[in-house]
Amino acid sequence: MKHCLTFLLLLVVSAGSQAQLTIEITRGVDNPTKIAVAPLELVGGGSLPEDISEIISANLLRSGQFDPIPRSDMLSFPQREANVHFRDWRVVDAEYLLVGRVESQAGLYEVHYELYDVINERKILRSQVVEGSENQLRDIAHAISDRVYESLTGIRGAFSTEIIYVEALSEPGSELEQTFRLMRSDADGARPSLLLESDNPILSPVWSPDGRRVAYVSFETSRPAIFIQELATGRRDQVTDFRGLNGAPAWSPDGEKLALVLSKDGNPEIYTLDIESGRFTRLTNHFAIDTEPSWTTDGKGIIFTSNRGGKPQIYKVTLASGKVERLTFDGGYNARGRMAPDGETMVMVHQRDGVFHIASQNLETGTIRILTETRMDESPSIAPNGAMLIYATNRNEKGVLAVVSLDVGTRYYLPSEQGNVREPAWSPFFD
């Protein structure tokens, strides 16, 4: 490591002092599943600092797969199996029902819940218990959402994951962005916290596979440099300090290496950095511009953007052989390729009719599918369950984040209450 900067420019602040991303759902799937989430109330009375049921309902709604029954339409609020009367839920067309209760003891909350199939009058999830402190109530709600989602769809839920993104702020009356913040939040935009604030641009943040570190590009040293930051301690290590371009870091699946772009030898090329030893290995050697590396799911290759064919297209280099092959042929511009967990689907920025969209491509068939309808879409990042992706776009002349499902059934926006937001990255699962 070339430099160690601990807490330099680092401001860790409470979530309450940060502007939260808001959610604007614009599309869900046709005929979503009707589910009722009965209020999970505190046994013995009293109020909870977080409405767990509302958080669960919002999560399921945001997935696009479910249409939660409004609380005002419910005929009863059961907390236990003995109080569940299926006729009450058939009346409001509920297909599934989540019930439960919250018990408090010694400063901890125990949330008990059960999931029912209303139509067949059977229990899907027998009594489950999640425990946590007051500050973990949202985490509990996300964990229950994950469990319900997986039980009903067969896909692991990603509500307990997080996102990082860059927020750019301008002084009132000025269009010049003067403050840049690296932010971290829940996947739904709640509980934002500040990881880094700088007067210089911050670019390309990415999570390590274990979710404990992030890498990004900062211009705080007067030229672009790549940093790795530990989330638990705030420790920051500057890992590149070459003249020219130092950019686009991407973690290997095992977390031991970074792929990155360096122009230290005169031309932008793809390199890997062994983080433990600090050793750099050059992977490409071409007079064209090679940039935006990302690892294949199995870690045996790296996909990257290059104009070696005349226009930006996506290529793959196999690490064992050094063989380079072109992956995209449809359209005059394809860039920022990222692999989905299935190892077969790649998402990318794709230009069609002069408009930049996010698209997916099946690498076996070559079939391309346009996923977004907005203009100037960029920086796609896939959720660890492969169901959704987050990207940056412009809306009402403002930079916002947006999320779309890979089957294009669901879309919602995450605009900021202040400034422009861009460069999103979805976390891995926190196992």
Backbone torsions as a table, in degrees:
resi	resn	phi	psi	omega
1	MET	NA	132.2	-173.7
2	LYS	-80.5	-37.2	-178.2
3	HIS	-140.8	147.9	174.7
4	CYS	-122.5	116.5	-179.7
5	LEU	-122.2	106.4	-178.1
6	THR	-97.3	120.4	178.4
7	PHE	65.8	11.3	176.9
8	LEU	-68.8	127.2	-178.2
9	LEU	60.3	14.8	-174.8
10	LEU	-96.1	128.4	178.1
11	LEU	-129.9	107.2	175.8
12	VAL	-99.4	117.1	-174.3
13	VAL	-127.3	166.7	-179.4
14	SER	-70.8	152.0	-179.6
15	ALA	-62.0	-31.6	-175.6
16	GLY	-64.5	-21.9	-177.1
17	SER	-92.8	0.9	-178.4
18	GLN	-109.4	145.7	176.8
19	ALA	-71.0	130.2	-175.9
20	GLN	-92.0	144.2	171.6
21	LEU	-67.7	139.3	177.8
22	THR	-104.4	160.7	-175.9
23	ILE	-112.1	128.9	175.0
24	GLU	-126.7	102.3	-178.5
25	ILE	-82.5	126.8	-177.9
26	THR	-114.1	-15.7	179.9
27	ARG	-158.9	139.5	171.8
28	GLY	-127.8	179.2	-180.0
29	VAL	-74.0	158.1	173.6
30	ASP	-69.6	140.9	177.9
31	ASN	53.1	57.0	178.4
32	PRO	-65.5	157.2	-179.1
33	THR	-72.7	129.1	178.9
34	LYS	-80.5	123.8	179.4
35	ILE	-133.7	140.2	176.1
36	ALA	-109.2	129.8	175.7
37	VAL	-112.8	97.7	-179.5
38	ALA	-66.0	147.2	-178.7
39	PRO	-56.4	126.9	175.3
40	LEU	-92.1	95.9	-172.1
41	GLU	-101.6	161.2	-178.5
42	LEU	-75.6	124.6	178.3
43	VAL	-63.6	133.5	-179.3
44	GLY	90.2	0.3	178.4
45	GLY	91.6	177.8	-176.6
46	GLY	97.2	169.3	-177.5
47	SER	-114.1	153.5	176.8
48	LEU	-100.2	147.1	178.1
49	PRO	-68.4	-17.8	176.7
50	GLU	-130.8	138.4	176.6
51	ASP	-86.7	94.0	-174.1
52	ILE	-59.7	-42.8	-178.4
53	SER	-62.4	-40.6	179.6
54	GLU	-65.9	-38.3	178.4
55	ILE	-64.3	-43.8	178.9
56	ILE	-62.2	-45.8	179.8
57	SER	-60.6	-42.9	179.9
58	ALA	-64.5	-40.2	177.6
59	ASN	-60.4	-49.3	-177.7
60	LEU	-65.2	-38.0	176.3
61	LEU	-62.7	-42.6	-177.7
62	ARG	-64.8	-26.6	178.3
63	SER	-67.6	-20.3	-178.9
64	GLY	83.5	-13.2	-176.5
65	GLN	-86.6	-15.4	-172.3
66	PHE	-130.7	151.5	175.4
67	ASP	-124.1	93.1	-176.9
68	PRO	-64.2	140.9	177.3
69	ILE	-73.3	129.4	177.6
70	PRO	-60.4	142.8	-179.4
71	ARG	-59.2	-33.7	-178.8
72	SER	-66.2	-19.2	180.0
73	ASP	-91.0	-9.2	-175.9
74	MET	-74.8	141.2	-179.5
75	LEU	-91.3	-18.5	179.7
76	SER	-153.7	160.8	179.9
77	PHE	-124.1	71.3	-177.7
78	PRO	-70.0	147.6	176.1
79	GLN	-114.2	-17.5	-177.7
80	ARG	-136.2	165.7	-178.8
81	GLU	-58.2	-37.8	-176.7
82	ALA	-63.0	-22.1	-178.1
83	ASN	-98.8	3.4	-179.1
84	VAL	-85.1	118.7	176.0
85	HIS	-117.6	106.6	-171.0
86	PHE	-60.9	-27.5	-179.9
87	ARG	-63.1	-32.1	178.2
88	ASP	-62.1	-31.0	-175.1
89	TRP	-92.7	-26.2	173.4
90	ARG	-68.5	-32.1	179.0
91	VAL	-60.2	-36.3	-178.8
92	VAL	-97.7	14.3	174.6
93	ASP	66.6	23.1	177.2
94	ALA	-72.7	133.8	175.6
95	GLU	-93.2	-29.9	179.3
96	TYR	-136.1	156.4	-176.9
97	LEU	-139.3	129.1	174.2
98	LEU	-110.9	124.6	179.0
99	VAL	-127.5	162.7	177.9
100	GLY	172.4	-172.4	-177.9
101	ARG	-153.8	164.4	179.8
102	VAL	-121.6	128.6	176.1
103	GLU	-115.5	140.8	-177.2
104	SER	-118.7	133.6	178.4
105	GLN	-157.1	129.4	175.9
106	ALA	53.3	41.3	176.2
107	GLY	80.2	1.6	178.2
108	LEU	-114.0	152.6	176.7
109	TYR	-111.6	133.1	172.4
110	GLU	-109.9	121.1	179.2
111	VAL	-105.8	117.9	178.4
112	HIS	-102.9	133.7	-179.6
113	TYR	-148.3	157.0	178.8
114	GLU	-141.9	147.8	-179.5
115	LEU	-119.1	133.5	-176.3
116	TYR	-123.4	146.9	167.5
117	ASP	-91.2	109.3	-174.6
118	VAL	-69.4	-42.0	-175.0
119	ILE	-63.3	-44.7	-177.8
120	ASN	-96.1	1.8	176.9
121	GLU	51.3	53.7	179.4
122	ARG	-137.0	157.2	-179.5
123	LYS	-90.4	127.4	178.9
124	ILE	-92.0	-46.2	176.7
125	LEU	-117.2	117.1	175.4
126	ARG	-73.2	171.3	-170.6
127	SER	-45.7	116.3	178.4
128	GLN	-111.6	149.7	-179.6
129	VAL	-132.0	131.7	173.8
130	VAL	-125.4	135.0	-175.1
131	GLU	-122.5	144.2	176.9
132	GLY	-174.1	174.2	179.5
133	SER	-83.6	178.2	178.8
134	GLU	-59.8	-39.5	-179.6
135	ASN	-70.8	-10.7	-177.7
136	GLN	-104.7	10.5	-177.7
137	LEU	-63.0	-38.0	176.5
138	ARG	-66.3	-38.2	176.8
139	ASP	-61.4	-39.9	177.7
140	ILE	-63.1	-44.4	178.7
141	ALA	-60.9	-41.8	178.7
142	HIS	-65.3	-39.8	-179.4
143	ALA	-64.2	-40.6	177.3
144	ILE	-66.0	-40.8	177.4
145	SER	-59.0	-43.2	178.3
146	ASP	-59.9	-44.1	-177.4
147	ARG	-65.4	-43.8	179.5
148	VAL	-65.3	-45.9	-178.5
149	TYR	-59.1	-46.5	-179.1
150	GLU	-67.2	-37.4	179.9
151	SER	-64.0	-32.7	-174.9
152	LEU	-98.8	-18.8	-178.7
153	THR	-115.2	-20.4	-174.8
154	GLY	81.6	2.3	-179.9
155	ILE	-111.3	134.5	179.6
156	ARG	-61.2	132.5	178.6
157	GLY	-72.8	150.5	-179.4
158	ALA	-122.0	24.4	-179.0
159	PHE	-72.5	-22.5	179.8
160	SER	-86.5	1.5	178.3
161	THR	-82.4	179.7	-178.2
162	GLU	-134.3	172.2	173.7
163	ILE	-131.4	153.7	166.4
164	ILE	-120.3	154.0	-178.2
165	TYR	-162.3	167.4	179.3
166	VAL	-107.9	130.7	176.8
167	GLU	-112.1	126.6	-178.8
168	ALA	-112.3	127.4	-174.9
169	LEU	-116.3	147.3	176.6
170	SER	-119.0	154.5	173.4
171	GLU	-69.5	148.1	177.9
172	PRO	-52.4	129.9	179.3
173	GLY	84.6	-1.2	-179.1
174	SER	-117.6	143.6	175.9
175	GLU	-94.3	-5.0	-178.1
176	LEU	-81.9	121.5	177.9
177	GLU	-74.6	123.3	-172.5
178	GLN	-119.1	-16.8	-179.9
179	THR	-130.6	134.5	-178.1
180	PHE	-124.2	132.1	-177.1
181	ARG	-126.4	131.2	170.9
182	LEU	-92.1	117.8	-172.6
183	MET	-113.7	154.0	176.2
184	ARG	-131.2	137.5	179.6
185	SER	-152.4	170.4	168.9
186	ASP	-60.3	164.3	-179.8
187	ALA	-62.7	-23.7	178.4
188	ASP	-91.4	7.9	177.8
189	GLY	88.6	-4.0	-178.5
190	ALA	-79.8	163.7	177.9
191	ARG	51.4	52.8	178.5
192	PRO	-67.8	144.3	174.9
193	SER	-137.8	151.1	-175.5
194	LEU	-93.9	122.8	177.5
195	LEU	-94.2	-34.5	-175.3
196	LEU	-158.6	136.0	174.0
197	GLU	-126.8	135.4	-175.7
198	SER	-149.8	155.2	172.6
199	ASP	-82.0	-4.8	-177.7
200	ASN	-114.9	153.4	-176.1
201	PRO	-58.1	146.6	173.4
202	ILE	-121.0	130.4	-173.8
203	LEU	-133.2	158.1	165.1
204	SER	53.7	48.1	177.1
205	PRO	-70.8	140.9	178.7
206	VAL	-143.1	145.8	178.2
207	TRP	-84.0	147.2	168.2
208	SER	-75.0	157.8	-177.3
209	PRO	-60.6	-26.1	178.9
210	ASP	-91.5	-0.5	177.0
211	GLY	73.2	11.2	-177.1
212	ARG	-97.5	-16.0	-177.1
213	ARG	-137.3	159.0	170.8
214	VAL	-130.3	149.0	172.7
215	ALA	-116.7	149.7	-179.6
216	TYR	-162.6	170.8	176.7
217	VAL	-105.6	130.5	176.4
218	SER	-127.3	145.3	178.8
219	PHE	-100.7	17.1	-173.9
220	GLU	-66.9	-18.2	179.9
221	THR	-95.6	17.0	178.9
222	SER	83.4	-9.7	172.5
223	ARG	-146.7	161.0	-175.8
224	PRO	-62.9	134.9	177.3
225	ALA	-143.0	149.7	-179.4
226	ILE	-97.0	132.4	178.7
227	PHE	-119.9	151.0	168.2
228	ILE	-117.5	130.6	-177.8
229	GLN	-123.5	131.0	173.8
230	GLU	-82.3	128.2	-175.0
231	LEU	-73.1	-35.2	-176.0
232	ALA	-70.4	-35.6	-174.1
233	THR	-110.2	-20.9	-175.0
234	GLY	85.3	-2.2	179.7
235	ARG	-59.8	135.0	-178.7
236	ARG	-124.5	132.5	176.2
237	ASP	-119.8	126.6	173.7
238	GLN	-84.9	120.4	-172.8
239	VAL	-107.2	-7.0	173.4
240	THR	-136.2	146.1	178.3
241	ASP	-151.0	38.8	-178.4
242	PHE	-86.8	155.3	171.7
243	ARG	-67.0	146.2	178.3
244	GLY	89.2	-147.6	-173.2
245	LEU	-81.4	129.4	170.6
246	ASN	-132.2	102.5	-170.3
247	GLY	-154.7	177.2	170.8
248	ALA	53.2	55.0	179.4
249	PRO	-67.8	147.1	177.8
250	ALA	-146.9	125.0	-177.8
251	TRP	-75.4	141.8	170.6
252	SER	-72.1	155.6	-178.5
253	PRO	-56.9	-28.2	179.4
254	ASP	-89.8	-2.1	177.2
255	GLY	75.5	7.6	-176.2
256	GLU	-93.3	-15.4	-177.2
257	LYS	-136.0	160.2	168.6
258	LEU	-117.6	135.4	163.4
259	ALA	-91.1	144.4	-176.3
260	LEU	-158.6	172.5	179.3
261	VAL	-113.5	128.3	176.2
262	LEU	-130.8	143.5	174.7
263	SER	-116.2	24.7	-175.8
264	LYS	-63.3	-21.7	178.7
265	ASP	-101.1	14.1	173.1
266	GLY	107.4	-16.2	-177.5
267	ASN	-144.3	142.6	179.0
268	PRO	-64.1	118.9	-179.5
269	GLU	-132.1	162.3	178.4
270	ILE	-89.7	131.1	177.3
271	TYR	-127.2	163.7	164.0
272	THR	-118.0	150.1	176.2
273	LEU	-120.6	120.3	170.6
274	ASP	-77.5	113.0	-170.5
275	ILE	-65.6	-37.2	-177.5
276	GLU	-68.6	-46.3	-175.3
277	SER	-91.1	-19.6	-175.9
278	GLY	77.3	14.2	-176.5
279	ARG	-87.9	133.4	178.6
280	PHE	-100.2	139.8	176.4
281	THR	-126.8	125.8	180.0
282	ARG	-84.0	131.1	-177.7
283	LEU	-105.6	-31.7	-179.2
284	THR	-117.6	155.0	-179.7
285	ASN	-150.4	87.7	-174.2
286	HIS	-147.6	151.3	-179.0
287	PHE	-73.3	-13.8	178.6
288	ALA	-78.8	176.9	176.7
289	ILE	-90.2	118.4	175.1
290	ASP	-109.4	127.4	-172.8
291	THR	-154.4	179.9	174.8
292	GLU	51.9	58.2	-179.9
293	PRO	-73.5	153.3	173.8
294	SER	-155.4	143.7	-174.1
295	TRP	-82.6	147.9	169.2
296	THR	-70.2	160.3	-174.6
297	THR	-59.9	-35.0	-178.7
298	ASP	-85.6	-2.7	178.5
299	GLY	75.5	7.6	-176.9
300	LYS	-93.4	-6.7	-179.8
301	GLY	-150.9	168.8	178.3
302	ILE	-130.6	129.2	173.5
303	ILE	-95.3	147.8	-176.5
304	PHE	-154.6	164.4	177.5
305	THR	-97.0	137.2	177.7
306	SER	-148.9	148.0	173.5
307	ASN	-102.3	24.1	-178.1
308	ARG	-64.2	-17.5	175.7
309	GLY	-96.6	7.0	179.2
310	GLY	111.8	-37.0	178.4
311	LYS	-134.1	159.5	-178.4
312	PRO	-60.6	122.2	175.6
313	GLN	-139.5	169.1	-176.4
314	ILE	-103.7	133.8	-177.8
315	TYR	-125.9	166.5	174.4
316	LYS	-131.0	135.3	173.0
317	VAL	-111.7	127.8	176.1
318	THR	-84.5	124.7	-171.7
319	LEU	-65.8	-38.4	-175.9
320	ALA	-67.4	-37.7	-174.4
321	SER	-107.1	-20.8	-174.4
322	GLY	79.0	4.8	-179.2
323	LYS	-69.0	134.6	178.8
324	VAL	-112.0	130.4	177.1
325	GLU	-131.8	147.9	-179.9
326	ARG	-86.4	136.8	-177.5
327	LEU	-105.3	-28.0	-175.8
328	THR	-116.2	138.5	-179.7
329	PHE	-134.9	-17.5	-177.0
330	ASP	-87.6	115.1	178.7
331	GLY	97.4	158.9	-177.4
332	GLY	-89.9	-1.1	-179.7
333	TYR	-150.9	117.9	172.4
334	ASN	-139.6	128.9	-173.4
335	ALA	-152.8	171.7	175.1
336	ARG	54.2	50.8	179.8
337	GLY	-70.2	139.6	177.3
338	ARG	-140.0	135.0	-177.1
339	MET	-88.1	140.5	173.5
340	ALA	-80.2	161.7	-179.1
341	PRO	-59.0	-23.5	-179.1
342	ASP	-72.5	-10.3	178.2
343	GLY	75.0	-0.7	-178.4
344	GLU	-114.9	-22.0	-175.7
345	THR	-106.2	131.1	176.0
346	MET	-117.2	133.7	172.3
347	VAL	-104.7	154.3	-172.7
348	MET	-163.5	168.7	169.4
349	VAL	-88.0	123.4	-172.8
350	HIS	-128.0	128.2	178.8
351	GLN	-94.4	128.6	176.1
352	ARG	-139.1	127.9	-179.0
353	ASP	54.8	37.1	176.7
354	GLY	79.8	3.7	-177.4
355	VAL	-114.5	137.6	179.7
356	PHE	-92.2	115.3	178.7
357	HIS	-115.6	167.6	166.0
358	ILE	-93.5	131.8	-178.4
359	ALA	-133.9	161.1	173.3
360	SER	-117.2	151.5	177.4
361	GLN	-134.7	128.8	172.6
362	ASN	-79.4	118.6	-174.1
363	LEU	-73.1	-17.3	176.7
364	GLU	-78.8	-44.8	-175.7
365	THR	-98.9	-20.5	-176.0
366	GLY	81.6	0.5	-177.8
367	THR	-66.7	130.2	179.6
368	ILE	-107.6	137.6	178.0
369	ARG	-128.0	125.9	177.7
370	ILE	-76.8	126.9	-175.0
371	LEU	-101.9	-23.4	-174.0
372	THR	-122.7	157.2	-178.4
373	GLU	-113.7	-5.0	-178.9
374	THR	-84.8	176.3	-178.2
375	ARG	-109.2	153.4	176.9
376	MET	58.5	42.9	177.8
377	ASP	-79.7	145.0	-176.0
378	GLU	-155.9	171.4	171.4
379	SER	55.5	56.2	177.8
380	PRO	-71.8	144.0	177.0
381	SER	-143.3	128.1	-171.7
382	ILE	-93.2	139.4	174.0
383	ALA	-63.3	150.5	-175.2
384	PRO	-65.5	-16.8	175.8
385	ASN	-90.4	-1.3	176.5
386	GLY	74.1	8.2	-176.6
387	ALA	-90.2	-30.2	-174.4
388	MET	-133.1	163.0	170.0
389	LEU	-140.5	148.5	177.8
390	ILE	-109.1	145.6	-179.4
391	TYR	-150.4	169.2	178.4
392	ALA	-104.2	144.0	178.9
393	THR	-152.8	-178.5	176.7
394	ASN	-115.4	136.0	179.7
395	ARG	-144.9	125.3	-177.2
396	ASN	54.3	42.1	177.4
397	GLU	61.5	31.7	179.7
398	LYS	-139.7	141.3	177.9
399	GLY	-74.5	124.5	-179.4
400	VAL	-133.3	165.8	171.3
401	LEU	-99.8	150.1	178.6
402	ALA	-139.4	153.8	179.4
403	VAL	-127.6	137.3	178.4
404	VAL	-138.9	145.4	176.0
405	SER	-79.7	152.1	-178.2
406	LEU	-70.3	-13.6	173.0
407	ASP	-95.1	6.4	177.1
408	VAL	61.0	23.2	178.2
409	GLY	-88.1	-20.0	-172.5
410	THR	-130.3	140.7	174.8
411	ARG	-150.7	138.2	170.8
412	TYR	-150.6	160.7	-178.8
413	TYR	-109.8	152.6	175.8
414	LEU	-127.1	71.8	178.1
415	PRO	-74.4	155.3	177.5
416	SER	-93.1	149.5	176.4
417	GLU	-73.8	-14.8	178.2
418	GLN	-148.7	141.2	175.1
419	GLY	73.3	-178.2	176.5
420	ASN	-100.5	142.9	177.7
421	VAL	-118.7	143.4	-175.9
422	ARG	-159.7	-179.4	174.2
423	GLU	53.9	52.5	-179.1
424	PRO	-78.0	154.4	174.2
425	ALA	-144.8	127.9	-179.4
426	TRP	-86.2	137.6	-178.3
427	SER	-74.3	165.5	168.3
428	PRO	-76.5	177.6	168.8
429	PHE	-66.3	143.2	177.7
430	PHE	-97.0	81.5	177.7
431	ASP	-85.4	NA	NA
